[in-house]
Amino acid sequence: MIYKDGSIIVRELREEDNHLLANWLSNPEVLQYYEGRDNPFDLEKVSEKFYNCEENEMKCMIVFDSVEIGYIQFYELDEETRNLWVY
């Protein structure tokens, strides 16, 4: 677990979350904000995009009242990026 506050938990992505991601990323309402409505994800595409990642990326599920409700990722910024965005 990465974070917990009351009923909200942020935990690391697990292999068994692949079905949730494929379901969410096949929904046209979600895709209009992510990869585009005409670019749905199947299990193979989810595996490629979310499970073959760089070591510095932290990929997480957001859980509310024991139900997975979303996905979030974060990573440490390198010095060049921090300077670019004045962090």
Secondary structure as UniProt FT lines:
FT   STRAND          3..5
FT   TURN            6..7
FT   STRAND          8..12
FT   HELIX           15..17
FT   HELIX           18..24
FT   TURN            25..26
FT   HELIX           28..31
FT   TURN            32..35
FT   TURN            37..38
FT   HELIX           43..50
FT   TURN            55..56
FT   STRAND          57..64
FT   TURN            65..66
FT   STRAND          67..75
FT   HELIX           79..84
FT   TURN            85..86
//
